Amino acid sequence: MNTPADEKKGLDVIAAIQRAGVVGCGGAGFPTHAKLKGEIHHLILNGAECEPLLRTDRYLMIHHAAQIVSAATAVKQAVGAQKCTIALKGSYQEETAALERAIREQDAPVSIHKMRSFYPAGDEQVIVAEVTQQVIPPAGIPLDVGCVVSNVGTMYNVSLALEGKPVTHKYLTVSGMVKKPTVVCVPLGTSFAQCLELAGGIPEGDWIAIAGGPMMGRRLTRELALESPVIKTTSGILILPPDSLLARKEQITLLHMYQRARSACIQCRRCTDLCPRHLLGHPLEPHRIMRQMATLALEGNAVDSRILKSAALCCECGICETFACPMQLQPRRVNAMLKQELAKEKVRWNKGEGQREPSPWREGRKAPTKRVAARVGVLEYYDRCGTSGLEEGTPAQVTLPLQQHIGAPPVAVVKEGERVSAGQLIAAAPEGALSANLHASIEGVIVSVGNAIVIRKEG
């Protein structure tokens, strides 16, 4: 049972995280201080880094294990959790050794859970099931089963926050066709173009860019790829050939995709059989959604809306279309489109509805990460980026978008022409809103203030 002193110390930890503007590094960027509320029994650190080609979390676990473990201990005590576990793949031998050494040296109340190398091991619903053998209810969150999942990169930022240092820099992977694939560390607001230069530059010729990993990343035009700034949730920059499988899939229009779904789906149900959420017992069956889409125009008002509504349970991992479907259809993209429509109509799945027992075939239907990389067409880049080296750089100018996370954007507290120092608060989270503070990532002068704050070095 926590004493008043323990509770005060816990509040101090949460307050430090909030001041520093820490948000989730492994996903959509949920403000971390807001996530650490409620009755938390188990704090789980996600070190799976399941996206093929990304190596950032692996780098941090090897080179900053002590900070990750000490932060995990502080957060565990702050929230009163009974357990703290770092979950990572059993194949991550160097990462495991570094973490175990840090745990021993600190005598930390933290354990290690080794998983198979499969995709998407890092999905928070999957990782909770792997570590605790509990299933989060459909449309639920880890807190529904007493857990909180935090990325190891997020926990590294927490360690800095506990030293009074705000989030000003970002570690990310730059890989693919670049000349020297690597992990880089740059100030927030650094352009993607400068990150690519740190990775040796891009070979001559045409290319496409993806922000994030090859499975769930966002396709960018060349112009946008060069101009986009690194934000708190940027996990990677991938440069791929213009004729790659990922490029070809993105070129298919929504209308063409819909027509293909109507004409080519053979109802083999492989997309459902390999769906990670379906394997957990969630009532998500992509093959039935595809069937419903195929008959939508014919049945009109007779459409079974519950089938289409189940698309809201999709995590958009992409296993269905890149690994499972023999007809090269795109169930994930169909689900993403349906999710957008459901959100517009404010239609939600009722939490817990339709939960079944997890599939007895789940263990044998996990998609091996390297095979996923091969199916998505990036196997040749799989081993090019290591975890030993790091490239760092500081640009002459940074562009810091206010919207870098889920929730309301922070409000600028600086004006054009004002001088700022690195780490200075430049945009504050609105009182009572789900938001996060934003700090200057370099020293310089405020060039402009709008949807983004631009800072330029002097001299």
N, C-alpha and C positions, 0 to 999 in steps of 0.2 A: 504494500500500500504506500502510495506517495505521501511524503510529509509536505507541509506548507513550503519548506525550503526547496524540496524537489519540484513542486509545482511552479515556484517562482523561477527556478533555473530553467524549467521547460519552457515557460513563457518567454524567457530571455532568448532561448535558442530560436523559437519560432519568430520572435521579433527581429532577430538578426537576419534570418532568412528573408523576411519580408522587406527589410530595409535594403538588402543587397539586390533585390529584384530577381531572385532565382525562380526560374520556371523549368518545367520538364524538358530535358534535352533529347529524350528518346521518342517524342511523339508530337502532339499538337501544341505543347507548351502550356500545360495547366499550371497556374501559379502555385509554387510548392508550399508556401505557407498555408494556403487555403486547403490543400490536399491533406495536410497533417492535422485534421480535426476529426472528432468522432471517437468511437470506442475501437481503438486499434490494438489488436492482439499480436499481429505478426507484421513486421516490416521486412519487405522483400526487395533486395537490390537486383535489378535486371542487368546482368552482364552477358546476356546471350548474343547480342548483336547479330540477329539472324539474317539480316539483309546481305545477300552475296555482294562482295567487293568492299563493303565498309569495314574499316579497321580502327576507328577512333576509340571505341570503348575498350578494345583489346589493348591499345596503346596506353590508355589511362590506367588500366588495371595492372599493367606491368610496371609502369614508371611512377605511378602515384597511388600505389596500393595503401600506403600508410595513411594518407589523407582520406581516402575513401573509407577505410576501416574506422578511423577516429571519428569521422563525421557520422557514420552509421551508428556508432556507439552513442554519440551525443543525441542523435535524433531518437533512437530507441528509448533512451532514458527520458527524453523530453515528452514523448507521447505516451509513456507508460506501457510500451509493448512488452509482451512476455518473451517474444522470440525475434531474432533478426537473422536473416539468411541471405547470402549472396548466391544467386543462381547463375550458372554459366555452363558452357558446354564442356564435357569431359575431355574433349580434344584440345582444349586450351590449357596445355600443360604449364607453359611459362607463366601465364596469368594466374593459374591456380597456385603455383608455388609462391609467387609474389604475395598474393593475398593471405595464404596460410602463414607465411613468414611474418607478415604484419600483424595478424591475429595473435600469433604466439608472443611476439615482442610486446604487444600492448595488453596481453591477457584480456582480449576483447570478448564480450559475450556475443560473438558472431559465428555463425556456422556457414559451411560451404555446401551447396547442393549441385551435383554434377548431372547434366542432362545429355541426352544424345544430341548429335549434330543434325538437327532437322529444322525445317522452315514451316511455320513461323514460331520458333521457340520463344521469341521475345514478345509475342502478343500477350498482354497482361492477363487475359482470361486463361490462356494456355499455361502461362508460367505459374499462376496461382494453383492450377490443377496439378501441375508437375511437382510443385514444392509441398503442397498441403493435402493433396488428394481430395480437395473440395472443389465443387463446381459453382462458379458464380452464376446466379440465375440469368436467364435471357433478359437482355436490356438492362442488366444490373452492372454494378461496379465492384471492385475488390472489397470495398468497405462493407458490402452486404454479407461477406463471410469473415469480417474482422481483419482484413488485410489492406495494406497500402503497398503499392509497387512504385519504386523510384529507380530511374536509370542511374547507372554508376557515374555517368558524366554529370548528372544533376547532383549527385552526392559529392563529387569533387568540388562543384561550385558551392555547395553547402559548407565544405571545409574552409573555403576562402571566406565565406560570409561570416563564419565564426571567428575569423581573424580580423573582421571589420572591413574586408575587401569586397566591393560590389562586383557584379558580373560585367566585365568590360571586354573579355576576349572569348574566342570560340575555337575549340578544336574540331576539325572536320577532316574527312578523307577526300582527296582529289585523285581520281583513278580513271581507268579506261585507256583511251588512246594518248593520254598525255605522255611526255617523254620520260618523266620520272615520277610514277605514282607514289604518293606519300601522304602522311598525316601532316596537316599544317595547323599552326596556331596563329590567329590574326585578330586584331581589334574588331569588335562588332562594327558593321558598316563598311568593311573592306569590300571592294567589288570582286565579283567572281573572276573577272579578267586578271586581277592581281594575284588571286589564289592560283589560277592556272599558270601564271608565270613562275610562281614558287615551285610548281610541279614540273618545271622544265619547258613549259609551253606546249602548244598543240602542233602536231605535224601539219604540213601543208595539205590543202584539200578540204573537202566538205566534211561536216560532222553534225551531230545533234548533241544536245546537253540535257542531262537529267539532274534535277535538284533532289537529292536523297538517294535511295537505293534503286536498283533496277526493277524491283517488284512493285514497290509502292511509291516510287519517286514521281516528281512532276516534270513533264516534258517542257522544255523552254525553247523558244526561237533563238537563233544565234545572237540577235541583237539583245534580247532580254537576258540571255545567259551572260553576256559580257558586262552588262550594266547592273545586274541584280546585286544587291548588297548582302553580305553575310548577316544573318540575324540569329537570335538565341536558339532557334529550332533547326538551323541548317545542319544537317548531319553529313552531307557529302555532295560532291559535284562529280558527275560522271560524264565523260566525253566518249561517244560511241559513233560507229560508222553510220552514214545516212541510210544505208541499205540493211541495217540490222533488223532483227525480228521486232524489237521494241519500236523502232521507227515505222516499220510497215504497219504494225497494229494501230499506232496512233493516227495513221493516215486514213483509216477507215471512218467514214462519216457515220453519224448516229443513224441516219436513215438506212444506209447500207447495212450497218450492224443489225438493225431491227429486221430488215428483210432477210438477212442470213439466218437470224434466230428463227424466223418463221419457216424457212425452207430447208435448212441443213441440220437442225438439231435432231439427232437420232435417238434421243432419250435413253442413252446408255447408262445414265446416272453416275458416271465417274466423277463429275463435278461435285455431286452430293457425297459420294462415298469417301472422297478425299478432303472435303471441307473441314477445316479445323474446328469450327464452331458446331457443325453437325455432329462431329465425332465426340464432342463434349455433351451431346444430348440436347442441344438447342434445336428448336423447330425450324431450321433453315435448310431448305432443299432446293438448291439452284436449278436442278433439272426441271422441277415443277414450275419454277418461275419462268424458265425458258419456254416450257410448254404453254403456260398461260399467255406469255407474250405472243406466241405463235398463233393462238386462237382469239386474241383480244379483239381484232376487227370483226371476227365472225360472231362472237358471243355478245358483244356490247354490254348491256346491263347485267348479263348473266355471269360476268367475270367474278371469280371467287376472290374478293378483295383481300382475304386473309392471307392467301398465298403471296400476293404482291406485297402486302404489308410486311411479310417476314423478311423482305430485303433490308429492313431497318436493322436486322441483327448481323448483317454482313460487316466484317472488319476490313474488307477490300484488300486482303492479303495477295490475291491474284493466283492462288494455287489452282483454282477452277479453270482459268483460261490459259495459263502458261505451262501447267504441268499435267492437268487432268484431261482436258477436252481433246479428243482425237480429230475433231472437225475444225479446230482453230477458231472456235467461236469465243465470245467475250462475255461470259456470265457476270464477271466482276464489274465490267463497264455498264452492263444492264442494271445491276443492283445499285451502282452508284447513281445512275440516272433516276431510278425509282426512289432512292433515298432523298434526292433533291426534291422530287415532287412531293413526297410524304412530308418533308420538312416545311415546304411552302404551305401545305394544307394543315400543318401542325398536327399531323397524325403520328401517334407513337405506339410502339408495342408495349403492352402492359407487362410490367416487370414480373418475371417468373412464369408467365403464361406459356403453356406447352412444353415445359421441361420434361425430358425423358431421362432414362438412365444413359450414361455415357456408352458409346459403342464398344462392344467386346473386341472389336477389330482395330481399335484406335492405335494400339502400339505398333501394329504391323502396317498401318497406313500413314505413318509419319513420312513426309517427303524429305529425303536427305538433301542437305543444303547444296552440296556440290552437284548433285543431279539436277536440282532446281536451276543452278547457274548454267548448266549445260542446256537445259530446255529453253531458257530465256535468251540464250545466245551470247553469254558473257564469260564462258569458261576460260577462254584464252587470257582473260584479265584477272582470273581468280587469285592467282598466287603472285601477281606482280607487285602488289603493295604490301610491304612488310610492316612490322611494328617496332623496329629498332630506331629508325630515324625520324626526325621532326624538322620541318622547315618553318621558320618564323619570319614575319615581315610586318612593317608598320607603314601604311600609306600616308601620303601627304594630305589626303582628304577622306572623310568617312561620311556615309549617308545612313542615318539611323531612323528607320521607319518607327512611328509610334506604335503601330499594331504589330507586335512580335509574338503574340500569345493568345490563348483563348480568353475571352472576356473583353472588358472595356479597355481602350487604349489609355495610357497615362496622359496627363495634361502637361504641356510644356511649361517650365518655370524659368526659362531663359529667353533672351531677346536677341534679335539680329545685331551683330557687332560686339556682343559681350564676349569677353575672354573666359575660357573655362579650363580647368585642369582635369587630367585623366582621373576618372573615378567620381567626378562631381555629379550630383543629381541634376539632370536636365529636364526630366519629365516625371511628375509624381502621380502615383496611383490615386484615383478619386476616392474620397472617404467612403467607406462602406461598400465599394464596388469590387467585383472580382477583377483584379488587375495586377500589374506589377510595375515597380519603379524602373526608370531607364536612366543610365549614367553615361557620361562622356567616356568614350573609349580611347581618345587621344587628347593631348593638350593642344589648344588652338583657339580660333575665333569662330563664333557662330556666324555662318554665312547666310543661312535661311532657316525659317521656322514655319512648318506647315504640317502636312501629313507625315513628313520626315524632318528631322533636324540634321543639317549639314554642318560639319565642323572641318575647318581647314587649318593646317599647321601654319604658323608664321615663319617667315624667313625662307 
